[in-house]
Amino acid sequence: MTHPMKNILLSIFFALVSSAAFAEDPLLSWNDGAAKQSIIDFVEKVTMEGEWEFIPVPERIAVFDNDNGTLWPENPIAAGQ
């Protein structure tokens, strides 16, 4: 079983795979740094057959946290405005 954070990271990465910009930079909007590189390294390890951390496709699960501030803005526009 995989850690929930790994599932979230995988979902982010796989969403970017279909993008044309992926060939140049899989996380184009992210600043270069340790966090970005860690995500890229992790996804490379879990998606490459033969790596000890490889996760088969059927076991790759995306989990989204729908709290305010995660997927939605903290101060959404009120209805009717």
N, C-alpha and C positions, 0 to 999 in steps of 0.2 A: 504494500500500500504506500502511496506517495504522500508527502506532506502537502497540506492544502495550499501553501504559498507557492509550491512548485506548480500546482495546477493553474493558479492565477497567472504565473509567469509564462507558462506554456500557452495559455489562451491569448495573451498579449502577443507573444511571438508569432503564433500561427496566424493571427489576424494580419500581421505585417508581411507574411510570406508571399501573399498574393499581390502585394504592391510592387510596382515597377521600381520604386526607390530601394527596395530591399537589396538588390544587387550591390548598390553602393553603400547603404547604411540601413540595417534592419530597424534601428530606433532613431530615425532621422530627427525627430523633435526633441530627443534627449540630449543633454550636455554630455560631452565625453567625460568619463570618470570611472571610478571603481564600480559603482552600482550598475552602470550601463554594461560594462565589460563582464561583470559577474553574471548578468542575465544572459548575455550572448554566449558566454562560455557554458553555462548550465544547459541552455537549449541545444547547443551543439552536442554536448555529451549525451543527453537523453534521447536525441533523435538519430544518432549515428549507430547503426547496427554494429555489433562487435564491442562497443564500449560497455563496461561493466554496469554503468548507470542507465543503459538503454531502457526506454519505456515503450512497449508495443502500442501501436495506434489505438486498439480497443480500450487500453487502460489510461489513455490521455483524456482527462476530464477537466472541463473549464468550470470554475466556480466564481460567481460574481456576488459581491457584497453590495446590496442596494441601499445602504445607509446614505443619509444626506452628506454631501461632501465627497462621496466616493464616486458615484456615477452621476449624481445630480448636483447642481450648484447649491451652496449653503442657503442662498437667498433667492429662491425661484421667483419669477414674476408672477404676481397674483393673477388669478383668472379674471378676465374682463379688462385688464389694463392695456 
